[in-house]
Amino acid sequence: MKIVQTSLSNEEYEAFRKVLKRRGMNIKEGVREAIRFWLVENADFSDDPFVKLEPVDFKLDVECAEHDKVLY
């Protein structure tokens, strides 16, 4: 495990602390969650096999309204 350290402005720190208090989290938990969220949002999925899948043509012409009947 690595230790990460950073500086925040007073305004950033207070806003972060207030959100954490509402969520019942401490600073360490909040920073870890923020980093995980950032990693997911900024991840490069270009090599992910799922993303590289080509669309499948099922040879069916289906209207959107028909999708609704099946789904709902």
N, CA, C and O atoms as a GROMACS GRO file, in nm:
protein
  288
    1MET      N    1   0.085  -0.118   0.000
    1MET     CA    2   0.000   0.000   0.000
    1MET      C    3   0.089   0.124   0.000
    1MET      O    4   0.193   0.126   0.066
    2LYS      N    5   0.048   0.225  -0.074
    2LYS     CA    6   0.122   0.351  -0.084
    2LYS      C    7   0.046   0.461  -0.012
    2LYS      O    8  -0.076   0.458  -0.002
    3ILE      N    9   0.120   0.558   0.037
    3ILE     CA   10   0.060   0.675   0.101
    3ILE      C   11   0.063   0.790   0.001
    3ILE      O   12   0.165   0.816  -0.062
    4VAL      N   13  -0.052   0.858  -0.014
    4VAL     CA   14  -0.064   0.970  -0.106
    4VAL      C   15  -0.095   1.094  -0.024
    4VAL      O   16  -0.178   1.091   0.068
    5GLN      N   17  -0.029   1.204  -0.056
    5GLN     CA   18  -0.049   1.327   0.018
    5GLN      C   19  -0.072   1.441  -0.081
    5GLN      O   20  -0.010   1.444  -0.187
    6THR      N   21  -0.161   1.534  -0.046
    6THR     CA   22  -0.189   1.647  -0.134
    6THR      C   23  -0.229   1.769  -0.051
    6THR      O   24  -0.248   1.759   0.071
    7SER      N   25  -0.241   1.881  -0.116
    7SER     CA   26  -0.284   2.005  -0.051
    7SER      C   27  -0.416   2.049  -0.112
    7SER      O   28  -0.436   2.037  -0.233
    8LEU      N   29  -0.505   2.100  -0.029
    8LEU     CA   30  -0.633   2.155  -0.073
    8LEU      C   31  -0.644   2.297  -0.022
    8LEU      O   32  -0.588   2.332   0.081
    9SER      N   33  -0.718   2.379  -0.096
    9SER     CA   34  -0.748   2.512  -0.044
    9SER      C   35  -0.841   2.496   0.075
    9SER      O   36  -0.904   2.391   0.090
   10ASN      N   37  -0.852   2.597   0.157
   10ASN     CA   38  -0.943   2.591   0.272
   10ASN      C   39  -1.086   2.565   0.227
   10ASN      O   40  -1.159   2.489   0.291
   11GLU      N   41  -1.126   2.628   0.116
   11GLU     CA   42  -1.262   2.610   0.065
   11GLU      C   43  -1.285   2.466   0.019
   11GLU      O   44  -1.389   2.407   0.049
   12GLU      N   45  -1.189   2.409  -0.053
   12GLU     CA   46  -1.201   2.270  -0.098
   12GLU      C   47  -1.209   2.175   0.021
   12GLU      O   48  -1.291   2.084   0.024
   13TYR      N   49  -1.122   2.198   0.118
   13TYR     CA   50  -1.118   2.111   0.236
   13TYR      C   51  -1.251   2.116   0.312
   13TYR      O   52  -1.305   2.011   0.349
   14GLU      N   53  -1.302   2.235   0.335
   14GLU     CA   54  -1.427   2.249   0.411
   14GLU      C   55  -1.545   2.187   0.336
   14GLU      O   56  -1.629   2.121   0.396
   15ALA      N   57  -1.551   2.208   0.205
   15ALA     CA   58  -1.658   2.149   0.125
   15ALA      C   59  -1.649   1.997   0.130
   15ALA      O   60  -1.750   1.929   0.145
   16PHE      N   61  -1.528   1.943   0.117
   16PHE     CA   62  -1.506   1.798   0.122
   16PHE      C   63  -1.545   1.743   0.258
   16PHE      O   64  -1.612   1.641   0.268
   17ARG      N   65  -1.502   1.811   0.362
   17ARG     CA   66  -1.532   1.768   0.499
   17ARG      C   67  -1.682   1.765   0.526
   17ARG      O   68  -1.731   1.673   0.591
   18LYS      N   69  -1.755   1.864   0.476
   18LYS     CA   70  -1.900   1.868   0.497
   18LYS      C   71  -1.970   1.751   0.428
   18LYS      O   72  -2.060   1.689   0.484
   19VAL      N   73  -1.927   1.722   0.306
   19VAL     CA   74  -1.986   1.608   0.234
   19VAL      C   75  -1.956   1.479   0.308
   19VAL      O   76  -2.044   1.394   0.325
   20LEU      N   77  -1.833   1.464   0.353
   20LEU     CA   78  -1.795   1.343   0.426
   20LEU      C   79  -1.875   1.328   0.554
   20LEU      O   80  -1.917   1.218   0.589
   21LYS      N   81  -1.897   1.438   0.624
   21LYS     CA   82  -1.974   1.432   0.749
   21LYS      C   83  -2.116   1.385   0.722
   21LYS      O   84  -2.168   1.300   0.795
   22ARG      N   85  -2.179   1.438   0.616
   22ARG     CA   86  -2.315   1.396   0.579
   22ARG      C   87  -2.320   1.247   0.546
   22ARG      O   88  -2.419   1.180   0.575
   23ARG      N   89  -2.213   1.197   0.487
   23ARG     CA   90  -2.208   1.057   0.446
   23ARG      C   91  -2.152   0.965   0.554
   23ARG      O   92  -2.145   0.844   0.535
   24GLY      N   93  -2.112   1.023   0.666
   24GLY     CA   94  -2.058   0.942   0.775
   24GLY      C   95  -1.923   0.880   0.742
   24GLY      O   96  -1.894   0.768   0.784
   25MET      N   97  -1.842   0.952   0.668
   25MET     CA   98  -1.711   0.901   0.626
   25MET      C   99  -1.600   0.986   0.684
   25MET      O  100  -1.619   1.104   0.714
   26ASN      N  101  -1.483   0.925   0.700
   26ASN     CA  102  -1.367   1.003   0.740
   26ASN      C  103  -1.289   1.046   0.616
   26ASN      O  104  -1.321   1.004   0.505
   27ILE      N  105  -1.187   1.128   0.635
   27ILE     CA  106  -1.109   1.182   0.523
   27ILE      C  107  -1.048   1.069   0.439
   27ILE      O  108  -1.055   1.072   0.316
   28LYS      N  109  -0.989   0.971   0.506
   28LYS     CA  110  -0.923   0.861   0.434
   28LYS      C  111  -1.022   0.787   0.344
   28LYS      O  112  -0.991   0.758   0.228
   29GLU      N  113  -1.139   0.757   0.397
   29GLU     CA  114  -1.242   0.687   0.318
   29GLU      C  115  -1.286   0.772   0.199
   29GLU      O  116  -1.302   0.722   0.088
   30GLY      N  117  -1.306   0.901   0.224
   30GLY     CA  118  -1.351   0.991   0.118
   30GLY      C  119  -1.249   1.007   0.007
   30GLY      O  120  -1.285   1.008  -0.111
   31VAL      N  121  -1.123   1.018   0.044
   31VAL     CA  122  -1.018   1.032  -0.057
   31VAL      C  123  -1.008   0.904  -0.140
   31VAL      O  124  -0.996   0.910  -0.262
   32ARG      N  125  -1.013   0.789  -0.074
   32ARG     CA  126  -1.008   0.662  -0.147
   32ARG      C  127  -1.125   0.650  -0.245
   32ARG      O  128  -1.107   0.611  -0.360
   33GLU      N  129  -1.245   0.685  -0.198
   33GLU     CA  130  -1.362   0.677  -0.286
   33GLU      C  131  -1.349   0.773  -0.403
   33GLU      O  132  -1.382   0.738  -0.516
   34ALA      N  133  -1.300   0.894  -0.376
   34ALA     CA  134  -1.283   0.993  -0.483
   34ALA      C  135  -1.183   0.944  -0.587
   34ALA      O  136  -1.204   0.962  -0.707
   35ILE      N  137  -1.074   0.883  -0.542
   35ILE     CA  138  -0.973   0.832  -0.635
   35ILE      C  139  -1.030   0.717  -0.717
   35ILE      O  140  -1.009   0.711  -0.839
   36ARG      N  141  -1.102   0.626  -0.653
   36ARG     CA  142  -1.162   0.514  -0.727
   36ARG      C  143  -1.260   0.565  -0.833
   36ARG      O  144  -1.259   0.517  -0.947
   37PHE      N  145  -1.343   0.663  -0.796
   37PHE     CA  146  -1.438   0.721  -0.890
   37PHE      C  147  -1.364   0.784  -1.007
   37PHE      O  148  -1.401   0.764  -1.123
   38TRP      N  149  -1.260   0.860  -0.978
   38TRP     CA  150  -1.183   0.927  -1.082
   38TRP      C  151  -1.120   0.824  -1.175
   38TRP      O  152  -1.120   0.842  -1.297
   39LEU      N  153  -1.068   0.716  -1.120
   39LEU     CA  154  -1.006   0.611  -1.202
   39LEU      C  155  -1.107   0.548  -1.297
   39LEU      O  156  -1.076   0.525  -1.414
   40VAL      N  157  -1.226   0.520  -1.248
   40VAL     CA  158  -1.330   0.460  -1.333
   40VAL      C  159  -1.370   0.558  -1.443
   40VAL      O  160  -1.383   0.519  -1.559
   41GLU      N  161  -1.388   0.683  -1.408
   41GLU     CA  162  -1.431   0.783  -1.505
   41GLU      C  163  -1.325   0.811  -1.611
   41GLU      O  164  -1.358   0.849  -1.723
   42ASN      N  165  -1.199   0.792  -1.577
   42ASN     CA  166  -1.090   0.827  -1.668
   42ASN      C  167  -1.014   0.706  -1.721
   42ASN      O  168  -0.908   0.721  -1.782
   43ALA      N  169  -1.066   0.589  -1.699
   43ALA     CA  170  -0.999   0.467  -1.744
   43ALA      C  171  -1.000   0.458  -1.896
   43ALA      O  172  -1.092   0.505  -1.962
   44ASP      N  173  -0.896   0.398  -1.949
   44ASP     CA  174  -0.886   0.374  -2.093
   44ASP      C  175  -0.935   0.233  -2.122
   44ASP      O  176  -0.867   0.135  -2.090
   45PHE      N  177  -1.052   0.223  -2.180
   45PHE     CA  178  -1.111   0.093  -2.209
   45PHE      C  179  -1.085   0.049  -2.353
   45PHE      O  180  -1.147  -0.047  -2.400
   46SER      N  181  -0.996   0.116  -2.424
   46SER     CA  182  -0.975   0.084  -2.566
   46SER      C  183  -0.922  -0.057  -2.587
   46SER      O  184  -0.944  -0.114  -2.694
   47ASP      N  185  -0.854  -0.115  -2.489
   47ASP     CA  186  -0.804  -0.252  -2.502
   47ASP      C  187  -0.898  -0.355  -2.441
   47ASP      O  188  -0.868  -0.474  -2.441
   48ASP      N  189  -1.010  -0.311  -2.388
   48ASP     CA  190  -1.105  -0.402  -2.324
   48ASP      C  191  -1.177  -0.484  -2.432
   48ASP      O  192  -1.239  -0.426  -2.521
   49PRO      N  193  -1.171  -0.617  -2.424
   49PRO     CA  194  -1.237  -0.700  -2.525
   49PRO      C  195  -1.387  -0.674  -2.536
   49PRO      O  196  -1.443  -0.684  -2.645
   50PHE      N  197  -1.452  -0.640  -2.426
   50PHE     CA  198  -1.596  -0.612  -2.430
   50PHE      C  199  -1.625  -0.491  -2.516
   50PHE      O  200  -1.723  -0.490  -2.591
   51VAL      N  201  -1.541  -0.389  -2.506
   51VAL     CA  202  -1.561  -0.266  -2.584
   51VAL      C  203  -1.534  -0.291  -2.732
   51VAL      O  204  -1.591  -0.224  -2.818
   52LYS      N  205  -1.449  -0.387  -2.762
   52LYS     CA  206  -1.412  -0.416  -2.900
   52LYS      C  207  -1.512  -0.506  -2.972
   52LYS      O  208  -1.496  -0.533  -3.091
   53LEU      N  209  -1.614  -0.553  -2.903
   53LEU     CA  210  -1.712  -0.641  -2.966
   53LEU      C  211  -1.783  -0.569  -3.080
   53LEU      O  212  -1.816  -0.451  -3.071
   54GLU      N  213  -1.805  -0.642  -3.186
   54GLU     CA  214  -1.879  -0.588  -3.301
   54GLU      C  215  -2.028  -0.614  -3.278
   54GLU      O  216  -2.065  -0.712  -3.214
   55PRO      N  217  -2.113  -0.527  -3.329
   55PRO     CA  218  -2.258  -0.549  -3.315
   55PRO      C  219  -2.300  -0.679  -3.384
   55PRO      O  220  -2.241  -0.720  -3.484
   56VAL      N  221  -2.400  -0.743  -3.329
   56VAL     CA  222  -2.452  -0.868  -3.386
   56VAL      C  223  -2.578  -0.835  -3.464
   56VAL      O  224  -2.667  -0.767  -3.414
   57ASP      N  225  -2.585  -0.884  -3.586
   57ASP     CA  226  -2.704  -0.866  -3.668
   57ASP      C  227  -2.789  -0.991  -3.656
   57ASP      O  228  -2.752  -1.097  -3.708
   58PHE      N  229  -2.903  -0.981  -3.589
   58PHE     CA  230  -2.991  -1.095  -3.570
   58PHE      C  231  -3.089  -1.113  -3.686
   58PHE      O  232  -3.177  -1.199  -3.680
   59LYS      N  233  -3.074  -1.031  -3.789
   59LYS     CA  234  -3.158  -1.040  -3.909
   59LYS      C  235  -3.306  -1.020  -3.879
   59LYS      O  236  -3.392  -1.078  -3.947
   60LEU      N  237  -3.336  -0.940  -3.779
   60LEU     CA  238  -3.475  -0.910  -3.745
   60LEU      C  239  -3.497  -0.760  -3.753
   60LEU      O  240  -3.415  -0.682  -3.706
   61ASP      N  241  -3.607  -0.721  -3.813
   61ASP     CA  242  -3.646  -0.581  -3.814
   61ASP      C  243  -3.751  -0.562  -3.707
   61ASP      O  244  -3.865  -0.608  -3.721
   62VAL      N  245  -3.713  -0.493  -3.600
   62VAL     CA  246  -3.803  -0.475  -3.487
   62VAL      C  247  -3.819  -0.326  -3.461
   62VAL      O  248  -3.721  -0.252  -3.454
   63GLU      N  249  -3.943  -0.282  -3.447
   63GLU     CA  250  -3.972  -0.143  -3.416
   63GLU      C  251  -3.947  -0.116  -3.268
   63GLU      O  252  -3.954  -0.208  -3.186
   64CYS      N  253  -3.919   0.007  -3.234
   64CYS     CA  254  -3.895   0.045  -3.094
   64CYS      C  255  -4.014   0.010  -3.004
   64CYS      O  256  -3.995  -0.032  -2.890
   65ALA      N  257  -4.134   0.027  -3.055
   65ALA     CA  258  -4.254  -0.004  -2.975
   65ALA      C  259  -4.256  -0.152  -2.938
   65ALA      O  260  -4.305  -0.189  -2.831
   66GLU      N  261  -4.204  -0.237  -3.025
   66GLU     CA  262  -4.200  -0.380  -2.996
   66GLU      C  263  -4.099  -0.410  -2.885
   66GLU      O  264  -4.120  -0.500  -2.804
   67HIS      N  265  -3.990  -0.335  -2.881
   67HIS     CA  266  -3.894  -0.349  -2.772
   67HIS      C  267  -3.963  -0.319  -2.639
   67HIS      O  268  -3.943  -0.390  -2.540
   68ASP      N  269  -4.043  -0.213  -2.638
   68ASP     CA  270  -4.112  -0.175  -2.515
   68ASP      C  271  -4.204  -0.286  -2.466
   68ASP      O  272  -4.211  -0.311  -2.346
   69LYS      N  273  -4.272  -0.353  -2.558
   69LYS     CA  274  -4.362  -0.462  -2.518
   69LYS      C  275  -4.284  -0.574  -2.449
   69LYS      O  276  -4.331  -0.631  -2.351
   70VAL      N  277  -4.167  -0.604  -2.501
   70VAL     CA  278  -4.085  -0.712  -2.444
   70VAL      C  279  -4.024  -0.668  -2.311
   70VAL      O  280  -4.021  -0.745  -2.215
   71LEU      N  281  -3.975  -0.546  -2.307
   71LEU     CA  282  -3.903  -0.500  -2.188
   71LEU      C  283  -3.995  -0.462  -2.073
   71LEU      O  284  -3.961  -0.482  -1.956
   72TYR      N  285  -4.112  -0.408  -2.105
   72TYR     CA  286  -4.198  -0.357  -1.999
   72TYR      C  287  -4.325  -0.436  -1.999
   72TYR      O  288  -4.413  -0.410  -1.918
   0.00000   0.00000   0.00000
